[in-house]
Amino acid sequence: MTATVPSKRTSAAVLFACFIGMMLGASSVPFYTLGTFAAPVTEGTGWTMVQYQGAFTLYLLGALFIPVFGHLCDTYGVRRVAIPSMAMFAGSLALLGWASSFGIYGFYAAWAVMAITGQGTGTIAWTHMVGSWFDRRRGLALGFVLAGSGVFAMFGPLVAAKLISQFGWQNAYPALACLVFVISMPVLLLFLRVPPRLAEAGAAQASAADEPVPVAQGYTLPEALRSYRFYLIAAAFLVVGFGVSGIITNLVPILSAKGLAGESAAAMAGLIGVSIIGGRLLVGAALDKFWAPAVSAILLALPAVSCLLLVSGEYTVLAVLLVGLAAGAEFDIVAFLAARYFGMAAYGKIYGLLSVAFFFGAGIAPPTFGAALDIYGDYNLILGTMAFLFVGAAASLLLLGRYPTRAEA
């Protein structure tokens, strides 16, 4: 059987679909609008910042389901997982405003539903698709697709602020959900496709069950769990997830404490999207050319500088841009390291477990940062602590060593 070579046009269409899915999926929309909704929701309900941020912690606990969705992507393909998940994500996002009328626990319940149903629209789906379609320029392809979240970070906070001012925060949630559904669904239905070589392999397996066709190489999940590299990557990105999530989800309050307020703070937070896009494209190209752990260590140490600048209150624009570069690099790096060190045979499950570590850190960060504000009256202590932790996590990735030959897909 002769393998079909996909055309550049088909590959570009798949990249575009993944880009849109990333831009409007569960990894972007709730994350980058959390700070914009913070003041209207807490003022309208009387909830504390810790209570409000606790909803996002519950949401990120949905990362426990990422390995499940990774297994589904490995087994059934990304298209069959991502499209229904996007529809359910938009529906659950629309419920957030209505659910708040039942109190804080109703609000939490809506976030929990969104946390589970939306996992098929997260990075697991889009990085899986890129890993299946691309090899030689995988880093750059990952950078382009994951830059979708940076695009949303540019306009998402401002769009959310406009919807809140126009309709009130409770109606802003369903309005935002409508935008997600109307834009994303036609693109995914039209352009998300299975790579030809995998389709041919699946057809061969169906016609000759006694002669299975291998479609990927690499470590199995048990083999990956016996490798020190798995735990090193997981620990490093737990710290990075905690720090980046804490800063970004609290960025509007942090900037407000430095003299910026309302839409001005939201506009400043929107700058993070510019650097996320730059970070993802930069790290994507660099990962294809240089040793990935060295690239990772440099990019992931940048938020340490951001923390110190935010404490001082000086050069806040630079601080926002630097943390955005790291936020732009993190998912690219995890996806690239997982594929390069462990291969694509069990990529969905391995990447899913690594994501659990990242999202666990990201999940506990918002209320921890909020508690720091409630207790100390500012964010200075926790920002100073994170400066040291960022440097340690970044440096630890240098211990990964050379790429294992066996993990080459």
ZAMIBA-624230 format. One record per residue: x, y, z of N, C-alpha, C in turn. Coordinates in pm, whole numbers, padded with zeros to 5 digits, always signed. Example, Ala and Ser with C-alpha at 12.3 -4.5 7.8 and 13.67 -1.06 7.14 Angstrom:
+01319-00569+00780+01230-00450+00780+01320-00330+00780+01285-00225+00708+01367-00106+00714+01290+00003+00787
This chain:
+00085-00119+00000+00000+00000+00000+00088+00123+00000+00065+00217-00089+00144+00339-00098+00079+00447-00013+00158+00505+00075+00105+00608+00164+00070+00733+00085-00040+00792+00118-00083+00916+00055-00014+01034+00123+00043+01122+00042+00109+01240+00097+00009+01355+00098-00021+01412+00214-00119+01520+00220-00067+01645+00150-00156+01718+00084-00117+01841+00018-00093+01950+00121-00017+02052+00079+00009+02164+00169-00120+02235+00204-00213+02240+00108-00340+02307+00134-00419+02233+00242-00420+02101+00235-00491+02023+00337-00427+02040+00473-00294+02035+00477-00224+02054+00604-00251+02191+00663-00252+02294+00577-00278+02430+00624-00421+02441+00679-00517+02375+00614-00655+02379+00661-00669+02315+00798-00598+02203+00818-00601+02136+00948-00539+02226+01055-00427+02291+01021-00364+02383+01116-00459+02496+01153-00529+02550+01053-00623+02658+01080-00736+02612+01172-00788+02493+01148-00894+02441+01233-00847+02423+01376-00727+02370+01392-00672+02352+01526-00648+02487+01594-00603+02585+01515-00582+02721+01567-00712+02779+01621-00820+02768+01543-00950+02820+01588-00999+02744+01711-00981+02611+01710-01021+02532+01826-00947+02573+01951-00817+02599+01936-00738+02643+02051-00781+02782+02096-00806+02871+02003-00842+03008+02036-00973+03015+02114-01069+02931+02080-01202+02941+02139-01237+02821+02227-01138+02743+02265-01164+02625+02344-01151+02647+02494-01156+02535+02565-01159+02538+02712-01028+02584+02774-00918+02580+02698-00790+02624+02752-00772+02775+02744-00859+02845+02671-00841+02987+02648-00952+03073+02708-01075+03047+02671-01186+03138+02703-01205+03157+02854-01221+03050+02934-01240+03073+03078-01117+03136+03144-00998+03096+03098-00873+03140+03161-00852+03290+03144-00868+03339+03021-00834+03478+02994-00948+03576+03022-01065+03526+03055-01175+03616+03094-01202+03612+03244-01132+03526+03316-01157+03513+03460-01135+03645+03532-01025+03712+03504-00996+03838+03571-01095+03948+03535-01144+03949+03412-01239+04051+03369-01373+04036+03440-01416+03913+03463-01542+03890+03532-01529+03904+03684-01406+03908+03737-01386+03901+03882-01462+04010+03958-01437+04137+03925-01500+04246+03999-01652+04248+03981-01705+04238+03857-01851+04237+03843-01920+04123+03917-01861+04003+03914-01925+03889+03981-01920+03906+04133-01803+03940+04188-01793+03954+04334-01876+04072+04386-01881+04179+04311-01962+04293+04353-02112+04263+04341-02149+04187+04238-02289+04156+04218-02344+04048+04309-02256+03964+04362-02301+03852+04444-02262+03864+04591-02159+03944+04620-02109+03954+04756-02010+03845+04792-01972+03763+04694-01873+03659+04720-01735+03722+04736-01650+03655+04813-01512+03700+04825-01434+03660+04700-01316+03719+04686-01232+03684+04572-01191+03538+04579-01165+03487+04701-01127+03347+04715-01241+03255+04670-01364+03290+04707-01478+03209+04663-01492+03210+04511-01479+03327+04453-01491+03337+04307-01379+03261+04237-01255+03281+04281-01143+03212+04220-01150+03061+04243-01220+03020+04349-01237+02878+04376-01310+02805+04264-01396+02876+04191-01465+02815+04078-01365+02773+03972-01264+02857+03951-01164+02823+03850-01077+02708+03896-01051+02701+04026-00977+02586+04079-01054+02457+04052-01184+02459+04077-01267+02343+04048-01264+02311+03899-01266+02415+03818-01261+02396+03673-01133+02326+03631-01021+02368+03688-00894+02310+03648-00875+02169+03703-00954+02132+03803-00950+01993+03848-01006+01899+03740-01075+01959+03643-01119+01881+03528-01003+01823+03450-00881+01874+03477-00762+01818+03414-00746+01670+03447-00807+01624+03554-00803+01482+03586-00864+01397+03474-00949+01461+03392-01013+01389+03282-00933+01399+03153-00825+01476+03152-00746+01488+03029-00692+01353+02983-00637+01268+03073-00593+01136+03025-00705+01055+02961-00827+01072+03011-00942+01001+02952-00964+01050+02808-00963+01183+02791-00982+01237+02656-00861+01205+02568-00741+01199+02629-00624+01157+02551-00640+01016+02500-00692+00926+02584-00717+00788+02541-00821+00785+02430-00925+00868+02442-01027+00873+02338-00969+00922+02206-00879+01022+02213-00814+01071+02091-00725+00964+02031-00651+00891+02116-00567+00781+02068-00651+00674+01998-00770+00649+02052-00852+00537+02006-00943+00573+01889-01011+00688+01898-01114+00722+01800-01076+00838+01707-00968+00907+01737-00929+01020+01655-00979+01151+01714-00907+01257+01683-00937+01387+01743-01071+01442+01694-01102+01426+01568-01224+01484+01513-01349+01436+01587-01355+01307+01616-01473+01251+01683-01483+01294+01828-01374+01344+01883-01374+01390+02022-01395+01541+02030-01326+01615+01946-01321+01760+01960-01452+01829+01921-01517+01783+01815-01636+01853+01767-01752+01846+01867-01789+01729+01917-01896+01729+02019-01854+01798+02148-01727+01789+02181-01681+01855+02303-01692+02006+02292-01665+02063+02173-01678+02207+02155-01822+02252+02171-01916+02174+02119-02057+02208+02134-02098+02207+02281-02053+02105+02356-02088+02096+02498-02018+02205+02579-01895+02241+02540-01825+02348+02609-01900+02481+02595-01944+02513+02474-02018+02637+02454-02149+02637+02534-02216+02523+02536-02341+02516+02612-02321+02536+02760-02218+02475+02815-02193+02489+02959-02143+02629+02994-02068+02693+02904-02024+02831+02927-02145+02923+02938-02245+02899+02855-02366+02982+02858-02442+02970+02990-02423+02859+03061-02498+02835+03185-02442+02910+03306-02321+02964+03296-02256+03019+03415-02336+03132+03480-02386+03225+03398-02463+03336+03455-02591+03290+03521-02663+03199+03456-02788+03148+03512-02763+03069+03639-02657+02989+03642-02629+02904+03757-02597+02985+03881-02547+03108+03865-02512+03190+03982-02634+03227+04064-02753+03222+04004-02875+03254+04079-02904+03150+04186-02838+03034+04179-02853+02930+04280-02744+02938+04386-02670+03047+04387-02566+03065+04488-02432+03014+04441-02336+03020+04530-02199+02985+04495-02187+02840+04451-02266+02751+04510-02254+02610+04472-02316+02582+04335-02418+02658+04300-02470+02647+04164-02368+02694+04062-02298+02801+04095-02191+02854+04011-02080+02752+03997-02042+02690+04109-01939+02586+04106-01983+02467+04020-02109+02429+04032-02158+02313+03956-02148+02338+03806-02180+02460+03763-02171+02493+03621-02026+02488+03572-01934+02537+03655-01793+02529+03618-01746+02383+03612-01797+02300+03701-01758+02159+03701-01805+02089+03574-01929+02118+03530-01980+02060+03405-01893+02104+03288-01859+02232+03285-01775+02284+03177-01636+02221+03182-01587+02195+03303-01454+02137+03319-01445+01999+03256-01552+01922+03267-01551+01785+03214-01581+01785+03064-01687+01852+03025-01730+01844+02886-01634+01915+02791-01560+02014+02842-01476+02093+02754-01336+02040+02732-01298+01932+02798-01160+01884+02789-01120+01843+02647-01217+01803+02567-01187+01766+02430-01157+01884+02340-01168+02008+02393-01134+02128+02317-01004+02190+02367-00935+02119+02455-00811+02172+02513-00689+02133+02432-00575+02157+02490-00449+02134+02419-00427+01988+02382-00487+01895+02456-00469+01754+02425-00514+01723+02283-00625+01783+02240-00678+01756+02107-00591+01815+01998-00557+01942+02014-00488+02013+01905-00341+01970+01895-00275+01946+02007-00136+01898+01999-00131+01756+01946-00232+01676+01978-00240+01540+01925-00253+01544+01773-00338+01631+01724-00357+01643+01579-00230+01691+01510-00163+01790+01568-00038+01840+01510+00069+01732+01511+00079+01658+01622+00177+01551+01629+00154+01442+01526+00029+01421+01488-00004+01320+01387+00024+01368+01245+00007+01497+01221+00024+01552+01087+00167+01595+01056+00242+01638+01158+00372+01701+01134+00483+01631+01211+00601+01628+01151+00718+01571+01216+00836+01667+01208+00882+01696+01085+01004+01776+01069+00987+01917+01124+00871+01977+01106+00846+02112+01156+00737+02111+01263+00742+02010+01345+00640+01995+01448+00640+02112+01546+00758+02159+01583+00765+02270+01679+00698+02395+01627+00725+02431+01503+00665+02551+01445+00514+02534+01429+00471+02414+01389+00327+02388+01377+00258+02399+01512+00320+02345+01616+00265+02358+01751+00257+02504+01792+00364+02579+01761+00364+02720+01796+00251+02797+01731+00226+02769+01603+00118+02837+01533-00018+02804+01592-00043+02676+01612-00174+02634+01664-00198+02689+01804-00101+02672+01892-00119+02714+02030-00118+02865+02045-00072+02937+01942-00082+03084+01944-00228+03129+01941-00318+03037+01910-00459+03071+01913-00504+03125+02047-00451+03071+02155-00488+03122+02287-00434+03263+02306-00319+03293+02247-00266+03428+02255-00353+03528+02181-00408+03487+02068-00499+03574+01995-00622+03605+02081-00675+03500+02145-00790+03525+02232-00751+03614+02350-00630+03594+02404-00586+03677+02516-00576+03823+02477-00555+03852+02347-00547+03990+02301-00684+04058+02305-00786+03988+02253-00916+04054+02243-01019+04001+02342-00995+03883+02400-01094+03823+02489-01131+03908+02609-01033+03958+02686-01069+04042+02802-01149+04166+02762-01113+04228+02650-01186+04347+02607-01327+04313+02560-01340+04202+02485-01473+04159+02442-01560+04128+02563-01503+04056+02660-01580+04024+02781-01621+04152+02856-01528+04249+02865-01560+04375+02933-01672+04450+02862-01670+04450+02728-01776+04517+02653-01910+04446+02672-01908+04313+02670-02032+04238+02689-02090+04261+02829-02000+04268+02928-02046+04293+03065-02108+04431+03077-02043+04532+03019-02097+04668+03027-02226+04683+02949-02241+04603+02842-02360+04613+02758-02478+04534+02813-02452+04413+02862-02561+04322+02901-02562+04285+03049-02459+04321+03125-02447+04272+03261-02372+04140+03262-02305+04109+03373-02217+03992+03372-02291+03861+03355-02415+03851+03406-02488+03725+03393-02524+03694+03248-02560+03795+03170-02592+03773+03030-02469+03773+02941-02358+03822+02993-02235+03823+02914-02185+03681+02889-02207+03591+02984-02162+03453+02965-02230+03386+02845-02364+03387+02833-02424+03325+02714-02389+03398+02584-02368+03531+02591-02327+03603+02470-02190+03557+02424-02100+03538+02519-01966+03488+02487-01974+03346+02431-02061+03265+02488-02078+03127+02441-02128+03122+02298-02217+03213+02262-02267+03218+02125-02155+03247+02027-02067+03340+02062-01953+03370+01976-01865+03247+01957-01841+03174+02066-01758+03054+02059-01820+02952+01963-01948+02929+01976-02014+02825+01895-02022+02864+01748-02063+02986+01722-02087+03030+01584-01957+03033+01503-01847+03070+01567-01720+03079+01495-01653+02943+01482-01652+02865+01589-01570+02743+01591-01631+02625+01517-01759+02602+01533-01818+02479+01481-01809+02464+01330-01840+02566+01250-01826+02547+01104-01683+02516+01062-01586+02581+01126-01446+02559+01091-01404+02416+01122-01439+02367+01241-01401+02231+01279-01468+02128+01190-01595+02148+01159-01667+02053+01075-01609+02047+00934-01562+02160+00883-01514+02165+00745-01369+02119+00730-01284+02154+00827-01140+02142+00803-01065+02042+00891-01126+01996+01000-01055+01902+01086-01057+01764+01021-00938+01711+00989-00929+01587+00914-00826+01492+00975-00846+01362+00954-00750+01260+00997-00636+01254+00897-00509+01244+00941-00397+01231+00846-00417+01110+00756-00386+01122+00626-00409+01011+00532-00343+00881+00574-00222+00887+00627-00153+00763+00662-00224+00690+00776-00286+00765+00868-00361+00701+00976-00492+00644+00924-00555+00715+00832-00679+00665+00774-00653+00536+00698-00541+00532+00622-00508+00411+00548-00475+00296+00642-00404+00328+00752-00370+00224+00848-00495+00168+00913-00590+00258+00944-00715+00212+01004-00792+00123+00909-00793+00159+00780-00862+00077+00682-00795-00058+00668-00662-00059+00673-00590-00186+00661-00619-00276+00780-00628-00218+00898-00659-00298+01017-00799-00354+01009-00891-00273+00956-01029-00320+00946-01043-00435+00847-00964-00432+00739-00974-00535+00637-00889-00657+00665-00789-00642+00751-00701-00755+00783-00664-00749+00930-00758-00792+01013-00740-00780+01158-00620-00859+01207-00579-00965+01131-00467-01046+01175-00333-00985+01135-00334-00871+01062-00211-00804+01022-00221-00655+01056-00212-00623+01184-00224-00483+01224-00112-00398+01166-00145-00276+01135-00049-00183+01077-00006-00084+01185+00121-00079+01223+00164+00017+01324+00158+00159+01268+00101+00250+01345+00087+00387+01298+00169+00484+01380+00231+00442+01487+00312+00531+01570+00412+00449+01649+00521+00513+01686+00624+00448+01765+00647+00527+01893+00708+00461+01991+00740+00530+02115+00712+00446+02236+00714+00510+02349+00694+00443+02477+00547+00413+02501+00520+00305+02569+00387+00283+02624+00375+00365+02751+00253+00377+02801+00233+00454+02923+00309+00395+03042+00304+00263+03066+00382+00209+03179+00532+00234+03165+00584+00228+03041+00725+00255+03022+00759+00400+03053+00672+00491+03011+00695+00633+03040+00692+00659+03190+00603+00591+03261+00592+00611+03406+00711+00556+03482+00791+00473+03418+00913+00424+03481+01034+00512+03451+01014+00617+03374+01124+00707+03337+01128+00828+03430+01248+00863+03476+01262+00981+03562+01222+01108+03487+01235+01105+03353+01203+01224+03274+01057+01263+03289+00970+01164+03299+00827+01193+03314+00803+01277+03438+00862+01238+03549+00837+01307+03676+00910+01441+03682+01023+01451+03613+01093+01578+03608+01012+01682+03532+00958+01641+03417+00874+01732+03339+00748+01768+03418+00686+01669+03481+00564+01694+03557+00587+01792+03671+00696+01774+03747+00723+01863+03861+00752+02005+03814+00831+02017+03708+00866+02151+03658+00742+02227+03613+00653+02158+03544+00536+02228+03491+00425+02242+03594+00429+02168+03701+00339+02198+03813+00371+02336+03868+00501+02364+03887+00543+02495+03938+00511+02605+03837+00544+02580+03711+00519+02680+03607+00369+02707+03594+00288+02602+03596+00144+02620+03588+00090+02702+03702+00141+02676+03823+00097+02753+03940+00129+02901+03922+00253+02930+03886+00296+03069+03878+00229+03146+03766+00227+03090+03646+00169+03161+03532+00019+03179+03550-00049+03074+03597-00193+03085+03619-00225+03188+03727-00147+03187+03835-00172+03282+03943-00156+03426+03897-00053+03451+03818-00029+03588+03771-00136+03631+03672-00164+03547+03570-00256+03588+03465-00398+03605+03517-00446+03510+03597-00584+03520+03645-00602+03632+03745-00494+03679+03805-00502+03792+03899-00440+03919+03842-00411+03919+03711-00337+04031+03655-00416+04161+03662-00546+04156+03634-00626+04278+03642-00626+04334+03784-00650+04253+03890-00639+04306+04026-00498+04355+04060-00395+04283+04014-00257+04325+04041-00231+04462+03979-00271+04479+03855-00249+04607+03786-00336+04717+03846-00456+04681+03889-00543+04780+03954-00479+04833+04082-00413+04744+04156-00345+04786+04279-00229+04880+04250-00178+04877+04125-00069+04966+04085-00118+05095+04020-00251+05117+04025-00305+05243+03975-00388+05234+03850-00394+05114+03787-00479+05097+03669-00612+05038+03712-00720+05081+03646-00850+05031+03688-00940+05009+03567-01042+04927+03588-01147+04905+03489-01094+04856+03357-01142+04920+03247-01105+04875+03114-00957+04902+03084-00895+04997+03154-00752+05021+03134-00671+04900+03177-00707+04842+03292-00638+04722+03338-00665+04605+03245-00790+04595+03196-00823+04487+03103-00745+04502+02972-00731+04628+02926-00654+04652+02804-00507+04615+02824-00452+04650+02943-00314+04613+02972-00300+04461+02976-00397+04394+03035-00394+04247+03039-00401+04189+02899-00469+04260+02809-00477+04214+02671-00343+04211+02601-00245+04291+02652-00111+04289+02594-00046+04152+02607-00093+04077+02705-00033+03945+02727-00054+03856+02606-00163+03882+02534-00189+03803+02415-00084+03823+02308-00034+03948+02295+00070+03975+02196+00194+03892+02224+00235+03890+02351+00357+03817+02385+00334+03666+02383+00212+03621+02410+00182+03478+02401+00200+03431+02256+00149+03510+02162+00165+03475+02022+00313+03472+01985+00385+03577+02026+00528+03581+01997+00602+03467+02062+00567+03436+02187+00633+03328+02259+00611+03193+02193+00490+03169+02145+00460+03039+02087+00527+03021+01952+00528+03125+01872+00595+03114+01743+00747+03106+01762+00798+03185+01855+00943+03185+01880+00989+03049+01932+00920+02998+02034+00963+02871+02093+00940+02757+01995+00833+02766+01913+00808+02662+01816+00922+02649+01715+00967+02763+01663+01078+02760+01568+01207+02716+01636+01228+02762+01761+01352+02728+01832+01358+02580+01867+01245+02521+01902+01244+02379+01937+01283+02290+01820+01253+02335+01697+01291+02258+01580+01441+02263+01553+01508+02366+01604+01649+02387+01570+01746+02359+01684+01702+02376+01809+01792+02365+01923+01741+02261+02022+01828+02225+02116+01794+02128+02220+01680+02183+02305+01571+02111+02309+01448+02161+02371+01463+02200+02518+01532+02123+02603+01544+02165+02743+01613+02300+02762+01712+02331+02678+01779+02460+02689+01684+02574+02651+01611+02556+02541+01511+02654+02501+01407+02673+02612+01364+02561+02670+01263+02565+02776+01313+02641+02898+01436+02615+02938+01491+02679+03058+01496+02830+03042+01533+02876+02925+01541+03020+02902+01404+03085+02906+01309+03027+02831+01175+03088+02822+01101+03084+02955+01114+02974+03030+01036+02958+03152+01096+03030+03272+01217+03085+03257+01275+03166+03363+01230+03312+03355+01173+03353+03241+01135+03493+03221+01030+03543+03322+00932+03459+03364+00834+03511+03460+00895+03553+03593+01015+03503+03625+01081+03547+03748+01106+03697+03742+01147+03746+03626+01168+03890+03608+01033+03963+03619+00929+03905+03561+00796+03966+03569+00751+03983+03713+00773+03880+03795+00733+03886+03935+00800+04003+04006+00930+04019+03984+01005+04126+04051+00959+04263+04001+00930+04275+03873+00882+04403+03819+00744+04438+03874+00657+04338+03886+00523+04363+03940+00528+04402+04087+00623+04345+04160+00640+04385+04300+00684+04530+04309+00777+04569+04224+00829+04706+04228+00729+04807+04174+00639+04760+04088+00545+04853+04027+00602+04928+03909+00724+04895+03871+00791+04960+03759+00784+04871+03634+00781+04935+03519+00787+04864+03391+00681+04753+03383+00558+04788+03417+00452+04687+03419+00423+04632+03279+00441+04714+03178+00421+04663+03041+00521+04553+03010+00647+04574+03046+00749+04471+03026+00716+04346+03106+00668+04364+03229+00632+04250+03313+00523+04167+03248+00421+04233+03192+00311+04163+03126+00362+04089+03003+00448+04152+02924+00499+04089+02803+00585+03966+02835+00665+03974+02942+00752+03862+02976+00674+03741+03025+00574+03766+03109+00495+03652+03157+00414+03593+03042+00377+03678+02946+00308+03629+02827+00395+03539+02742+00524+03573+02732+00616+03487+02657+00622+03347+02718+00628+03341+02850+00631+03211+02917+00499+03137+02900+00388+03211+02913+00257+03149+02893+00244+03097+02751+00307+03167+02657+00304+03121+02519+00390+02999+02495+00490+02979+02581+00584+02868+02559+00543+02740+02628+00467+02748+02736+00450+02633+02824+00386+02512+02756+00274+02531+02686+00207+02416+02624+00286+02363+02506+00351+02455+02431+00437+02408+02322+00545+02316+02376+00605+02358+02486+00717+02283+02542+00672+02147+02595+00563+02144+02670+00513+02016+02723+00481+01921+02608+00411+01971+02507+00375+01887+02394+00498+01837+02319+00594+01926+02296+00714+01888+02222+00797+01788+02303+00815+01814+02432+00893+01723+02516+00827+01585+02524+00694+01583+02537+00623+01455+02545+00642+01375+02417+00629+01442+02301+00643+01372+02174+00787+01330+02149+00883+01417+02185+01022+01391+02153+01085+01288+02246+01049+01291+02374+01110+01198+02470+01033+01067+02483+00902+01067+02448+00822+00946+02468+00756+00895+02340+00759+00971+02231+00701+00925+02106+00550+00945+02100+00488+00896+01992+00346+00918+01968+00259+00795+01994+00318+00682+02031+00240+00560+02048+00131+00576+02154+00165+00639+02264+00068+00662+02372+00067+00809+02410+00085+00895+02308+00098+01039+02333-00021+01095+02411-00142+01059+02371-00260+01115+02437-00261+01090+02586-00228+00967+02625-00231+00933+02768-00114+00997+02842+00006+00996+02782+00123+01054+02849+00109+01204+02863+00073+01270+02753+00052+01415+02759-00062+01449+02856-00164+01364+02857-00275+01389+02948-00232+01388+03093-00148+01293+03133-00101+01287+03271-00008+01404+03304+00077+01443+03209+00161+01560+03232+00075+01685+03248-00034+01692+03174-00124+01806+03185-00193+01810+03321-00218+01692+03379-00278+01689+03513-00188+01763+03611-00057+01738+03604+00036+01808+03693+00032+01957+03669+00036+01997+03542+00034+02140+03510-00094+02205+03561-00207+02143+03533-00334+02204+03569-00364+02195+03719-00302+02098+03786-00316+02097+03932-00252+02224+03989-00131+02255+03943-00067+02378+03988-00147+02500+03948-00194+02501+03821-00273+02614+03774-00404+02627+03849-00460+02514+03892-00589+02517+03961-00584+02573+04101-00477+02543+04174-00470+02592+04311-00413+02733+04318-00363+02784+04206-00300+02916+04208-00397+03032+04229-00509+03042+04154-00594+03160+04170-00642+03184+04313-00697+03083+04384-00738+03112+04522-00620+03137+04615-00504+03077+04587-00386+03103+04669-00342+03247+04654-00338+03296+04530-00306+03437+04508-00414+03526+04571-00542+03486+04556-00649+03564+04617-00639+03567+04768-00602+03453+04829-00584+03449+04974-00469+03539+05018-00362+03543+04938-00250+03632+04969-00295+03777+04972-00381+03814+04879-00434+03951+04878-00521+03976+05000-00608+03880+05034-00697+03898+05150-00618+03908+05280-00509+03831+05293-00434+03825+05419-00336+03941+05432-00259+03965+05324-00150+04062+05332-00183+04198+05271-00293+04205+05199-00332+04331+05140-00265+04361+05007-00175+04276+04962-00112+04290+04831-00058+04154+04787+00004+04152+04668+00055+04028+04611+00207+04017+04622+00271+04107+04694+00416+04115+04690+00486+03988+04740+00438+03930+04850+00504+03812+04906+00498+03694+04811+00381+03667+04758+00367+03550+04672+00440+03571+04539+00443+03694+04489+00517+03722+04367+00668+03704+04388+00716+03749+04503+00859+03732+04533+00897+03585+04546+00810+03507+04609+00836+03363+04622+00839+03294+04486+00745+03333+04400+00738+03270+04267+00860+03302+04183+00924+03416+04205+01044+03449+04128+01151+03341+04145+01170+03294+04268+01268+03190+04295+01223+03055+04238+01094+03024+04252+01045+02895+04206+01050+02882+04054+01024+02991+03983+01033+02988+03837+01174+02951+03792+01275+03012+03854+01412+02984+03815+01448+02837+03841+01407+02784+03956+01436+02645+03990+01370+02547+03895+01245+02572+03862+01173+02481+03771+01234+02484+03632+01270+02603+03584+01329+02614+03450+01462+02541+03444+01546+02559+03545+01679+02496+03545+01670+02344+03552+01567+02292+03619+01557+02147+03636+01539+02074+03504+01483+02141+03403+01462+02075+03274+01593+02044+03202+01701+02108+03243+01831+02080+03182+01880+01938+03215+01815+01873+03313+01854+01738+03352+01790+01629+03264+01711+01668+03165+01642+01569+03083+01738+01490+02994+01848+01548+02957+01946+01475+02875+01909+01470+02728+01981+01388+02653+01961+01380+02508+01827+01313+02476+01782+01336+02354+01658+01274+02310+01677+01122+02297+01586+01042+02353+01596+00896+02334+01563+00858+02191+01646+00777+02130+01624+00736+01992+01495+00658+01978+01462+00580+02078+01344+00494+02071+01215+00574+02064+01218+00695+02118+01095+00774+02123+01067+00850+01996+01155+00838+01895+01131+00908+01770+01009+00847+01700+00917+00932+01662+00795+00882+01599+00817+00862+01450
